[in-house]
Amino acid sequence: MSAIEDAVCLKIQQRAKFGLQKYGVTLERTDLTKLQWLIHAQEEAMDLANYLEVLIQKEKEKTNANDNS
């Protein structure tokens, strides 16, 4: 694996540890239905879309500011 993939794997492990400490469960939990898992995934995807939109808007603002210089 590359250093990038190693870094991603480490972050996944750290995130799993954080989730276990915060919520007291792992992704091996069995108390959620398939629909609940899908809703969780959708909510996470919507958060990602929001984060991406913030960064896109900031890049556009920076580009517009440079074009006006």
N, C-alpha and C positions, 0 to 999 in steps of 0.2 A: 504494500500500500504506500501511497505517497504521504508526505507530511500533512497535507490537507485532509486526507481521509483519516489519518491518525487523530488529528485535532477534532474532527467531527465525532469520531468514536468516543473520544474522551468527554466531549460535551454531552453526548447522549448519556454516558454513564453518570456524569455529574447531575444531569437533569433527572435521571431516574432516582438517584439518591435523594435529591431535593424533594421530589414528589413523594417518596416514601416517608420522609421526615414530616412534610407538611400535611399530607393526607392520610398517612398510615396504610397505604395500599400500593401495590404495584400494578402494572398493566396486565398481570395475570389474574386480576380480580374477576369474579364471576357474578357480581351483583347487578351488572348493567345489562340491559337488553341490547340487541343489535341496533334498534332504533336509537337508544340512548348513546351508544358509541358513535353512530352516524351524526347525531346532533352535536356531540362534543367535537367531532372532527370538523363539522361545518362551522361551528363557532370559532375554532382555532383558525380555520381558513379565512373567515371574515376578519379576524384580528390581523392576520398576515396581509390581507388586502388593504386594510387601513394603514398599516405600517408602510407598505409600499407606496401608497398614495401620498403620505407625508413626504417621503424621500423624493418621489417624482416631482411634487410641487416645489420642494426646496431646490432641486436641480434646475427646474424650469426658471425659477426666480433668479438663480445664480447666472444662468445662461442669458436671460433677459437683461440683467444688470451689466454683464460683460458686453452685450451687443450695444448697449446704450452708452458705453464709455468712449 
